[in-house]
Amino acid sequence: MKWRCAICGRVTLQPAVMLGAEPIGPKCARRAGLLKLAKRPGSRLFPGKRSAPHRDAKTRDLFEGLAA
């Protein structure tokens, strides 16, 4: 599933703010001043979910000896 910014419609891999179920990208959130509002207590804006990169068990690593 691809996240699309609720303001501009661009694909965003890591949403900066979640407005209900709608993701807002980092650039739009910064321009609209939503990052500061999301950090305030009692705010209905939630910081975006930062998840670890998904590792696929079926795909081999390009460089097997390197650890990330």
Secondary structure, DSSP 8 states (H G I E B T S, - for coil): ---B-TTT--B-SS-SEEETTEEE-HHHHHHHTHHHHHHSTT-SEEE---------TTS--SSTT---
